[in-house]
Amino acid sequence: MKQQMENRLKELRIEFESGQKMLTDLEHQQANLRSSLLRISGAIQVLEEELAKEGGQDNTAQPGAIGEVHKPERKLK
């Protein structure tokens, strides 16, 4: 019985370590994705502003314009 419990404990520790590694990897992926989305959002905003200057209108005011969909939420720290 003691051997079974020790074996199970070893298995659970291995699973736990694996889960922690997966969580860390996912957190890194999330940070990278957020960074990419922020850059893309900035590029969208710049292009919308340039198009508005050239066209003499504000493209973000149109329903369904890209700027309305892709503007990131800004969190105050």
C-alpha positions in Angstrom: 0.0 0.0 0.0 2.8 2.4 0.9 4.5 1.7 -2.4 1.3 2.5 -4.3 0.9 5.8 -2.6 4.6 6.7 -3.3 4.1 5.8 -6.9 1.0 7.9 -7.2 2.7 10.8 -5.4 5.5 10.6 -8.0 3.0 10.6 -10.9 1.1 13.5 -9.5 4.3 15.6 -9.0 5.3 14.9 -12.6 1.8 15.9 -13.8 2.0 19.0 -11.7 5.4 20.1 -13.1 4.1 19.4 -16.6 1.0 21.6 -15.9 3.2 24.4 -14.5 5.4 24.3 -17.6 2.3 24.4 -19.9 0.9 27.3 -17.9 4.2 29.3 -18.2 4.3 28.6 -22.0 0.7 29.8 -22.4 1.4 33.0 -20.4 4.4 33.7 -22.7 2.2 33.1 -25.7 -0.4 35.4 -24.3 2.1 38.2 -23.7 3.4 37.8 -27.2 0.0 37.9 -28.7 -1.0 41.0 -26.7 2.1 42.7 -28.0 1.4 41.7 -31.6 -2.2 42.9 -31.3 -1.1 46.2 -29.8 1.3 46.8 -32.7 -1.4 45.9 -35.2 -3.9 48.1 -33.5 -1.4 51.0 -33.7 -0.8 50.4 -37.4 -4.6 50.3 -38.0 -5.0 53.6 -36.1 -2.2 55.3 -38.1 -3.6 54.1 -41.4 -7.1 55.2 -40.5 -5.8 58.6 -39.6 -3.8 59.0 -42.8 -6.8 57.9 -44.9 -9.0 60.4 -43.0 -6.5 63.2 -43.8 -6.4 62.3 -47.5 -10.1 61.7 -47.8 -11.1 64.7 -45.7 -13.3 62.5 -43.5 -13.1 60.5 -40.4 -13.3 56.8 -41.4 -13.6 55.6 -37.8 -17.0 57.3 -37.5 -18.6 55.0 -40.0 -20.5 52.1 -38.5 -18.4 48.9 -38.7 -15.2 50.8 -39.4 -12.1 48.9 -38.5 -11.1 51.4 -35.8 -14.3 50.7 -33.9 -13.6 46.9 -33.8 -9.9 46.8 -33.2 -9.2 49.6 -30.7 -7.7 47.9 -27.6 -8.9 48.5 -24.2 -6.5 50.6 -22.2 -5.8 49.6 -18.7 -4.7 52.1 -16.2 -1.9 51.0 -13.9 
